[in-house]
Amino acid sequence: MAKSFGQELENEEQIRYEREVEQGNRERKPGGGRLGNLRSVSEKLFFILFYFKCYPTFDVFGLLFDLDRSNTCRNVQKLTPILENVLGKKMVLPSRKINSLKELLETFPGVKDLFIDGTERPIQRPKDKEKQKKNYSGKKKAHTRKYILITDKNKKIGFLSPPEDGKRHDYSIIKDIFPQGLFPKYITLWLDLAFTGMDTDYPEASVMMPKKKPRGKELTAEEKAQNKTISGVRVRVEHAIAGIKRLRITTDKFRNNSDLFTTHFYV
């Protein structure tokens, strides 16, 4: 990965050099000038991976790498899109949009079971009152951004939706991003009760979800056993989400406001 990261870094520096020369703002060739504290490709790669894993403040981050706060911020902004390009070329990033069965099968080749769930990440409370209402999640009792993801039985996340307002319900997001007829009958969708109604709105899909307890009644022993079996299979998507949550930038309250951080990786 360090080799690919280095190549992408060189390409980015060359493109920036040519652009600045064309604009008349640059004469010095790439590589000239004072060397920064992050001298090698490996150091730069470790720097940006450390940021996503631990998500320190720029003050703390700069202290660890002997950089001032503003320089730390500039390095994060510079290296984030380069890391995204490397991961994209290695085809390890999830799809952002699936509009057809062909795209679904390209993302999940030969799949027989898909696991769909929603997850949320906390954000700082917006100053605007309307944005506060839109991003307030009653489930989490906090201001959040919501995502829908799809995994296979190996817990590989193949799809991650763009961020949505924390107020929105998981199923309303599903209906907006996935057209009817997308899921064929031979692929079983493992869902939780947040997606109740999908078997009706997507009649061509094969839906497997626990049975909801009737109001004022109880489930039978057989129904409880069936729910336990379904939950035992569907827990794979929970494990996949837990794998993501090891990255502190996805679990801590998101502090970055720049467009760079709200578009790259859909964080």
VOBA-1610 file (N, C-alpha, C; in pm, whole numbers, padded with zeros to 5 digits, always signed):
BEGIN
Met+00083-00120+00000Met+00000+00000+00000Met+00087+00126+00000Ala+00201+00121+00069Ala+00290+00236+00074Ala+00341+00271-00066Lys+00366+00168-00148Lys+00413+00192-00284Lys+00306+00265-00366Ser+00183+00217-00357Ser+00073+00281-00430Ser+00049+00423-00379Phe+00060+00440-00249Phe+00041+00572-00189Phe+00148+00668-00238Gly+00272+00620-00249Gly+00380+00704-00298Gly+00361+00745-00443Gln+00315+00652-00525Gln+00290+00683-00666Gln+00178+00786-00680Glu+00074+00769-00602Glu-00038+00863-00608Glu+00005+01000-00557Leu+00092+01002-00458Leu+00142+01128-00403Leu+00226+01202-00508Glu+00311+01128-00580Glu+00392+01189-00687Glu+00303+01244-00798Asn+00201+01168-00835Asn+00109+01214-00939Asn+00040+01343-00898Glu-00004+01348-00774Glu-00075+01466-00724Glu+00018+01587-00721Glu+00144+01567-00680Glu+00239+01677-00675Glu+00271+01729-00816Gln+00282+01638-00913Gln+00310+01678-01050Gln+00193+01757-01108Ile+00071+01710-01082Ile-00048+01781-01131Ile-00057+01920-01070Arg-00030+01929-00940Arg-00035+02059-00874Arg+00074+02152-00927Tyr+00193+02096-00954Tyr+00303+02175-01008Tyr+00267+02233-01146Glu+00213+02147-01233Glu+00177+02192-01368Glu+00067+02297-01364Arg-00027+02279-01273Arg-00136+02376-01262Arg-00084+02512-01214Glu+00006+02511-01115Glu+00057+02636-01061Glu+00152+02705-01158Val+00226+02626-01238Val+00311+02685-01340Val+00226+02755-01445Glu+00118+02688-01484Glu+00027+02746-01584Glu-00035+02876-01533Gln-00061+02882-01403Gln-00120+03002-01343Gln-00016+03110-01314Gly+00113+03074-01331Gly+00220+03170-01305Gly+00255+03185-01160Asn+00217+03088-01077Asn+00242+03097-00933Asn+00354+03006-00886Arg+00424+02941-00982Arg+00521+02840-00939Arg+00637+02834-01038Glu+00758+02830-00984Glu+00877+02808-01066Glu+00956+02688-01016Arg+00957+02667-00886Arg+01035+02559-00828Arg+00975+02423-00865Lys+01058+02328-00902Lys+01011+02196-00943Lys+00967+02116-00820Pro+00886+02010-00842Pro+00842+01927-00730Pro+00962+01868-00655Gly+00954+01869-00523Gly+01062+01814-00441Gly+01159+01918-00391Gly+01151+02039-00447Gly+01242+02145-00404Gly+01195+02210-00276Gly+01282+02286-00214Gly+01246+02357-00093Gly+01274+02279+00034Arg+01233+02334+00147Arg+01261+02272+00276Arg+01179+02144+00293Leu+01244+02041+00346Leu+01174+01917+00373Leu+01092+01930+00501Gly+00970+01879+00498Gly+00885+01884+00617Gly+00919+01773+00715Asn+00847+01770+00825Asn+00871+01665+00925Asn+00826+01528+00877Leu+00727+01526+00788Leu+00683+01400+00729Leu+00761+01380+00599Arg+00876+01315+00609Arg+00968+01311+00496Arg+00943+01193+00403Ser+00919+01077+00457Ser+00904+00958+00373Ser+00757+00930+00344Val+00737+00848+00240Val+00601+00808+00204Val+00537+00730+00318Ser+00614+00643+00381Ser+00561+00561+00491Ser+00515+00649+00607Glu+00591+00755+00636Glu+00552+00845+00744Glu+00422+00917+00711Lys+00407+00958+00586Lys+00285+01028+00545Lys+00166+00934+00547Leu+00186+00810+00505Leu+00078+00712+00507Leu+00037+00681+00651Phe+00136+00660+00739Phe+00105+00633+00879Phe+00034+00752+00942Phe+00075+00873+00904Phe+00016+00996+00957Phe-00134+01000+00930Ile-00175+00978+00805Ile-00317+00991+00771Ile-00398+00872+00823Leu-00339+00752+00826Leu-00409+00637+00882Leu-00428+00653+01032Phe-00327+00707+01098Phe-00337+00733+01242Phe-00449+00831+01272Tyr-00464+00930+01185Tyr-00569+01030+01205Tyr-00707+00966+01201Phe-00734+00883+01101Phe-00866+00820+01090Phe-00889+00718+01201Lys-00783+00652+01244Lys-00798+00549+01348Lys-00822+00611+01485Cys-00747+00715+01521Cys-00754+00771+01657Cys-00832+00903+01665Tyr-00842+00974+01553Tyr-00916+01100+01543Tyr-00881+01198+01655Pro-00752+01231+01671Pro-00714+01330+01773Pro-00744+01472+01724Thr-00746+01566+01815Thr-00755+01706+01774Thr-00624+01745+01706Phe-00627+01850+01626Phe-00507+01891+01555Phe-00396+01935+01651Asp-00434+01986+01767Asp-00333+02025+01866Asp-00257+01903+01916Val-00332+01799+01953Val-00270+01676+02002Val-00195+01605+01890Phe-00257+01602+01774Phe-00196+01536+01658Phe-00063+01602+01621Gly-00061+01734+01622Gly+00062+01806+01591Gly+00171+01781+01693Leu+00132+01767+01820Leu+00229+01739+01925Leu+00295+01603+01903Leu+00217+01505+01858Leu+00269+01370+01836Leu+00367+01365+01719Phe+00343+01449+01616Phe+00427+01445+01497Phe+00516+01569+01483Asp+00527+01647+01590Asp+00613+01766+01592Asp+00575+01863+01480Leu+00446+01892+01471Leu+00394+01985+01372Leu+00307+02088+01443Asp+00299+02210+01388Asp+00205+02304+01447Asp+00064+02271+01400Arg-00033+02330+01465Arg-00173+02295+01441Arg-00216+02318+01296Ser-00178+02432+01239Ser-00219+02465+01103Ser-00153+02371+01001Asn-00027+02336+01025Asn+00044+02245+00935Asn-00017+02105+00941Thr-00057+02066+01060Thr-00125+01936+01075Thr-00253+01933+00995Cys-00331+02040+01005Cys-00457+02049+00931Cys-00433+02042+00780Arg-00332+02115+00732Arg-00302+02115+00588Arg-00260+01976+00540Asn-00183+01906+00620Asn-00140+01771+00581Asn-00258+01674+00575Val-00349+01687+00669Val-00468+01600+00668Val-00552+01629+00544Gln-00571+01755+00513Gln-00650+01792+00395Gln-00582+01747+00266Lys-00452+01750+00263Lys-00377+01710+00144Lys-00376+01559+00125Leu-00358+01484+00233Leu-00338+01340+00222Leu-00469+01261+00218Thr-00579+01320+00265Thr-00706+01247+00266Thr-00752+01206+00126Pro-00759+01298+00027Pro-00801+01255-00106Pro-00703+01158-00172Ile-00575+01168-00139Ile-00476+01075-00194Ile-00502+00935-00141Leu-00530+00923-00012Leu-00562+00792+00045Leu-00689+00736-00016Glu-00787+00821-00039Glu-00912+00776-00100Glu-00887+00723-00241Asn-00803+00792-00319Asn-00772+00746-00454Asn-00703+00610-00453Val-00611+00592-00359Val-00539+00464-00349Val-00635+00351-00315Leu-00720+00373-00216Leu-00815+00270-00176Leu-00916+00243-00287Gly-00954+00348-00360Gly-01046+00330-00471Gly-00986+00245-00582Lys-00860+00269-00614Lys-00794+00191-00719Lys-00773+00047-00677Lys-00758+00024-00548Lys-00744-00113-00497Lys-00881-00180-00481Met-00988-00106-00514Met-01125-00158-00512Met-01163-00213-00375Val-01128-00139-00272Val-01165-00179-00136Val-01267-00082-00075Leu-01302+00025-00148Leu-01404+00117-00099Leu-01542+00068-00142Pro-01643+00086-00060Pro-01779+00045-00097Pro-01837+00132-00207Ser-01933+00077-00279Ser-02004+00156-00380Ser-02087+00263-00312Arg-02105+00375-00380Arg-02183+00485-00326Arg-02325+00486-00382Lys-02344+00421-00497Lys-02475+00424-00560Lys-02496+00294-00636Ile-02614+00234-00620Ile-02653+00114-00695Ile-02792+00138-00752Asn-02801+00148-00884Asn-02928+00182-00948Asn-02987+00069-01031Ser-02914-00039-01048Ser-02963-00148-01133Ser-02914-00282-01081Leu-02978-00388-01129Leu-02937-00523-01091Leu-02794-00549-01137Lys-02757-00498-01254Lys-02621-00516-01304Lys-02519-00457-01208Glu-02544-00336-01160Glu-02452-00273-01065Glu-02449-00349-00934Leu-02564-00402-00892Leu-02570-00480-00768Leu-02483-00605-00778Leu-02492-00675-00891Leu-02415-00798-00910Leu-02267-00769-00932Glu-02235-00653-00986Glu-02094-00614-00998Glu-02034-00586-00861Thr-02115-00531-00773Thr-02069-00500-00637Thr-02063-00626-00552Phe-02162-00715-00569Phe-02168-00839-00493Phe-02177-00958-00590Pro-02067-00995-00657Pro-02073-01104-00755Pro-02105-01239-00691Gly-02203-01309-00751Gly-02237-01443-00704Gly-02302-01448-00567Val-02354-01338-00519Val-02408-01334-00383Val-02546-01399-00378Lys-02575-01464-00266Lys-02707-01525-00242Lys-02778-01461-00123Asp-02700-01399-00035Asp-02756-01334+00084Asp-02695-01195+00101Leu-02780-01097+00129Leu-02734-00961+00156Leu-02790-00915+00290Phe-02710-00841+00365Phe-02749-00795+00498Phe-02751-00643+00497Ile-02866-00584+00526Ile-02885-00439+00518Ile-02914-00384+00658Asp-02851-00275+00690Asp-02877-00211+00820Asp-02839-00063+00811Gly-02882+00012+00909Gly-02849+00154+00918Gly-02758+00179+01036Thr-02679+00283+01027Thr-02592+00322+01138Thr-02586+00474+01143Glu-02551+00527+01259Glu-02545+00671+01278Glu-02411+00712+01338Arg-02371+00835+01309Arg-02251+00889+01371Arg-02284+01025+01430Pro-02236+01056+01549Pro-02268+01184+01612Pro-02195+01299+01544Ile-02260+01414+01539Ile-02200+01536+01486Ile-02220+01647+01588Gln-02150+01756+01569Gln-02171+01872+01655Gln-02308+01933+01627Arg-02371+01984+01729Arg-02504+02040+01711Arg-02499+02161+01619Pro-02574+02161+01509Pro-02574+02276+01419Pro-02629+02400+01489Lys-02580+02515+01446Lys-02628+02641+01504Lys-02767+02676+01451Asp-02793+02641+01326Asp-02922+02669+01265Asp-03030+02578+01324Lys-03143+02635+01366Lys-03248+02558+01433Lys-03311+02454+01341Glu-03327+02488+01213Glu-03384+02392+01120Glu-03292+02272+01101Lys-03162+02298+01092Lys-03065+02189+01080Lys-03062+02105+01207Gln-03082+02170+01321Gln-03087+02097+01447Gln-03200+01996+01444Lys-03318+02039+01396Lys-03434+01949+01391Lys-03409+01834+01294Lys-03351+01866+01178Lys-03328+01762+01078Lys-03227+01658+01123Asn-03127+01701+01198Asn-03019+01610+01234Asn-03035+01548+01373Tyr-03144+01581+01441Tyr-03163+01522+01575Tyr-03224+01383+01562Ser-03155+01285+01618Ser-03200+01147+01616Ser-03267+01113+01748Gly-03396+01081+01743Gly-03466+01043+01865Gly-03415+00911+01921Lys-03364+00826+01833Lys-03310+00697+01877Lys-03182+00714+01957Lys-03093+00800+01908Lys-02964+00820+01975Lys-02966+00936+02074Lys-03077+01014+02074Lys-03086+01131+02161Lys-02967+01225+02139Ala-02933+01244+02012Ala-02819+01329+01978Ala-02833+01372+01832His-02753+01468+01791His-02751+01511+01652His-02657+01419+01576Thr-02706+01361+01469Thr-02630+01258+01399Thr-02646+01272+01248Arg-02566+01196+01176Arg-02584+01172+01034Arg-02605+01022+01018Lys-02695+00986+00928Lys-02736+00846+00916Lys-02690+00787+00783Tyr-02657+00658+00785Tyr-02608+00587+00667Tyr-02676+00451+00657Ile-02694+00405+00535Ile-02740+00269+00509Ile-02625+00192+00446Leu-02602+00072+00493Leu-02495-00008+00434Leu-02543-00150+00405Ile-02476-00214+00312Ile-02508-00351+00272Ile-02381-00434+00280Thr-02389-00551+00342Thr-02275-00641+00350Thr-02313-00778+00295Asp-02212-00859+00266Asp-02237-00998+00229Asp-02212-01086+00351Lys-02218-01217+00332Lys-02204-01309+00445Lys-02064-01307+00504Asn-01966-01256+00427Asn-01829-01247+00476Asn-01802-01115+00549Lys-01909-01038+00570Lys-01903-00910+00642Lys-01825-00802+00566Lys-01817-00818+00435Lys-01755-00714+00352Lys-01862-00612+00315Ile-01836-00486+00347Ile-01931-00379+00317Ile-01914-00338+00171Gly-02014-00368+00091Gly-02007-00338-00052Gly-02078-00210-00090Phe-02166-00162-00003Phe-02240-00039-00033Phe-02250+00047+00092Leu-02228+00178+00074Leu-02246+00276+00180Leu-02317+00397+00121Ser-02430+00431+00177Ser-02509+00541+00123Ser-02448+00676+00158Pro-02482+00780+00084Pro-02444+00916+00125Pro-02506+00947+00261Pro-02448+01040+00336Pro-02503+01074+00468Pro-02640+01139+00457Glu-02729+01102+00547Glu-02864+01157+00552Glu-02887+01222+00687Asp-02992+01303+00696Asp-03026+01366+00823Asp-03058+01260+00929Gly-03010+01283+01052Gly-03032+01186+01158Gly-03178+01163+01191Lys-03265+01259+01157Lys-03407+01246+01186Lys-03475+01142+01097Arg-03419+01117+00980Arg-03485+01030+00883Arg-03489+00886+00930His-03595+00816+00892His-03609+00675+00925His-03531+00592+00825Asp-03476+00480+00874Asp-03394+00394+00788Asp-03468+00353+00662Tyr-03594+00315+00677Tyr-03666+00262+00561Tyr-03699+00370+00459Ser-03722+00493+00504Ser-03749+00601+00409Ser-03626+00628+00323Ile-03507+00609+00380Ile-03383+00626+00304Ile-03371+00515+00199Ile-03404+00393+00241Ile-03399+00278+00149Ile-03486+00306+00027Lys-03606+00354+00048Lys-03699+00376-00064Lys-03649+00485-00158Asp-03570+00578-00106Asp-03517+00685-00190Asp-03397+00641-00275Ile-03314+00553-00220Ile-03189+00521-00288Ile-03195+00392-00370Phe-03293+00304-00343Phe-03301+00178-00417Phe-03431+00170-00496Pro-03424+00163-00627Pro-03547+00153-00709Pro-03612+00016-00694Gln-03742+00010-00716Gln-03813-00118-00714Gln-03762-00205-00828Gly-03757-00335-00801Gly-03706-00429-00900Gly-03556-00450-00891Leu-03490-00381-00796Leu-03345-00393-00785Leu-03302-00529-00732Phe-03378-00581-00635Phe-03337-00704-00568Phe-03413-00823-00626Pro-03342-00920-00687Pro-03409-01037-00744Pro-03450-01136-00636Lys-03537-01227-00672Lys-03592-01323-00576Lys-03487-01419-00521Tyr-03385-01448-00600Tyr-03287-01548-00557Tyr-03184-01492-00457Ile-03191-01362-00429Ile-03104-01302-00327Ile-03189-01273-00204Thr-03154-01332-00091Thr-03229-01312+00033Thr-03177-01188+00106Leu-03267-01100+00142Leu-03233-00980+00216Leu-03260-01003+00365Trp-03158-00993+00446Trp-03171-01011+00591Trp-03180-00873+00655Leu-03295-00846+00719Leu-03324-00713+00771Leu-03372-00721+00916Asp-03375-00604+00981Asp-03439-00598+01112Asp-03573-00526+01097Leu-03642-00506+01207Leu-03778-00452+01200Leu-03783-00306+01159Ala-03667-00238+01151Ala-03665-00100+01104Ala-03707-00092+00958Phe-03701-00203+00887Phe-03735-00205+00745Phe-03868-00274+00719Thr-03956-00271+00818Thr-04089-00328+00801Thr-04162-00260+00686Gly-04218-00339+00598Gly-04287-00287+00481Gly-04210-00310+00353Met-04085-00355+00365Met-04006-00375+00245Met-04058-00491+00161Asp-04113-00592+00229Asp-04168-00706+00154Asp-04291-00664+00073Thr-04358-00557+00115Thr-04474-00505+00042Thr-04433-00413-00072Asp-04340-00321-00042Asp-04297-00223-00143Asp-04202-00284-00246Tyr-04136-00392-00208Tyr-04046-00461-00301Tyr-04094-00607-00314Pro-04207-00630-00379Pro-04266-00764-00383Pro-04178-00867-00454Glu-04086-00821-00541Glu-04001-00914-00613Glu-03883-00961-00527Ala-03861-00897-00411Ala-03747-00931-00325Ala-03783-01043-00228Ser-03680-01117-00189Ser-03696-01222-00088Ser-03647-01167+00045Val-03743-01133+00132Val-03711-01063+00257Val-03719-01157+00376Met-03619-01150+00460Met-03617-01230+00583Met-03593-01136+00700Met-03697-01122+00786Met-03683-01038+00903Met-03764-01096+01019Pro-03730-01061+01142Pro-03804-01114+01257Pro-03951-01073+01253Lys-04033-01152+01318Lys-04176-01121+01326Lys-04199-01025+01442Lys-04277-00921+01416Lys-04304-00821+01519Lys-04412-00870+01614Lys-04394-00840+01742Lys-04491-00882+01842Lys-04621-00804+01824Pro-04733-00873+01811Pro-04861-00803+01795Pro-04895-00720+01919Arg-04962-00608+01896Arg-04998-00521+02008Arg-05094-00593+02102Gly-05059-00598+02229Gly-05143-00660+02330Gly-05135-00812+02332Lys-05049-00870+02249Lys-05036-01016+02244Lys-04890-01054+02258Glu-04867-01185+02259Glu-04732-01236+02270Glu-04700-01326+02151Leu-04574-01335+02116Leu-04532-01428+02012Leu-04535-01570+02065Thr-04560-01663+01977Thr-04559-01803+02017Thr-04414-01848+02035Ala-04396-01962+02100Ala-04262-02016+02121Ala-04193-02043+01987Glu-04270-02088+01890Glu-04214-02115+01757Glu-04168-01986+01690Glu-04248-01880+01703Glu-04212-01753+01643Glu-04089-01692+01711Lys-04080-01708+01842Lys-03962-01658+01913Lys-03836-01733+01870Ala-03849-01863+01852Ala-03735-01943+01807Ala-03692-01902+01666Gln-03791-01875+01580Gln-03760-01832+01444Gln-03692-01695+01444Asn-03741-01604+01529Asn-03678-01472+01540Asn-03532-01483+01587Lys-03510-01574+01680Lys-03374-01593+01732Lys-03282-01645+01623Thr-03333-01735+01540Thr-03253-01790+01430Thr-03220-01680+01328Ile-03319-01599+01293Ile-03298-01491+01196Ile-03197-01390+01251Ser-03212-01354+01378Ser-03120-01257+01439Ser-02978-01312+01444Gly-02967-01444+01464Gly-02835-01507+01469Gly-02763-01501+01336Val-02839-01503+01227Val-02779-01492+01093Val-02753-01345+01060Arg-02850-01261+01092Arg-02840-01119+01057Arg-02733-01044+01135Val-02683-01104+01243Val-02585-01035+01327Val-02455-01008+01252Arg-02437-01070+01135Arg-02316-01046+01056Arg-02302-00898+01021Val-02413-00833+00989Val-02405-00692+00953Val-02368-00608+01075Glu-02411-00649+01193Glu-02372-00578+01315Glu-02222-00591+01339His-02167-00709+01309His-02024-00729+01325His-01947-00644+01223Ala-02002-00632+01102Ala-01937-00548+01000Ala-01934-00402+01045Ile-02044-00355+01101Ile-02050-00217+01151Ile-01952-00198+01267Ala-01943-00299+01353Ala-01849-00291+01466Ala-01706-00280+01415Gly-01676-00344+01301Gly-01543-00334+01244Gly-01511-00193+01200Ile-01611-00123+01147Ile-01591+00017+01107Ile-01572+00104+01231Lys-01648+00076+01334Lys-01647+00161+01452Lys-01514+00156+01527Arg-01425+00067+01486Arg-01290+00069+01546Arg-01216+00196+01507Leu-01257+00256+01396Leu-01200+00384+01357Leu-01270+00493+01436Arg-01196+00564+01516Arg-01257+00661+01607Arg-01325+00775+01532Ile-01282+00802+01409Ile-01343+00911+01334Ile-01488+00880+01300Thr-01529+00754+01308Thr-01668+00717+01282Thr-01751+00707+01408Thr-01688+00711+01524Thr-01761+00696+01650Thr-01761+00823+01735Asp-01649+00897+01733Asp-01643+01022+01809Asp-01728+01128+01740Lys-01766+01228+01815Lys-01843+01338+01756Lys-01760+01405+01647Phe-01817+01413+01527Phe-01743+01464+01412Phe-01723+01614+01425Arg-01596+01658+01424Arg-01563+01798+01450Arg-01534+01877+01324Asn-01501+01810+01213Asn-01459+01880+01092Asn-01579+01936+01018Asn-01565+02058+00970Asn-01675+02123+00898Asn-01643+02147+00751Ser-01518+02128+00711Ser-01479+02152+00574Ser-01551+02056+00479Asp-01580+02105+00358Asp-01644+02019+00258Asp-01559+01897+00227Leu-01427+01911+00242Leu-01338+01798+00215Leu-01375+01678+00301Phe-01404+01701+00428Phe-01428+01591+00520Phe-01572+01540+00513Thr-01660+01615+00454Thr-01799+01568+00443Thr-01827+01503+00309Thr-01728+01504+00219Thr-01746+01438+00089Thr-01657+01315+00077His-01532+01325+00117His-01443+01210+00106His-01483+01102+00205Phe-01494+00982+00157Phe-01534+00865+00236Phe-01674+00877+00293Tyr-01747+00986+00260Tyr-01878+01011+00316Tyr-01877+01009+00468Val-01773+01061+00527Val-01765+01065+00674Val-01851+01179+00729
//
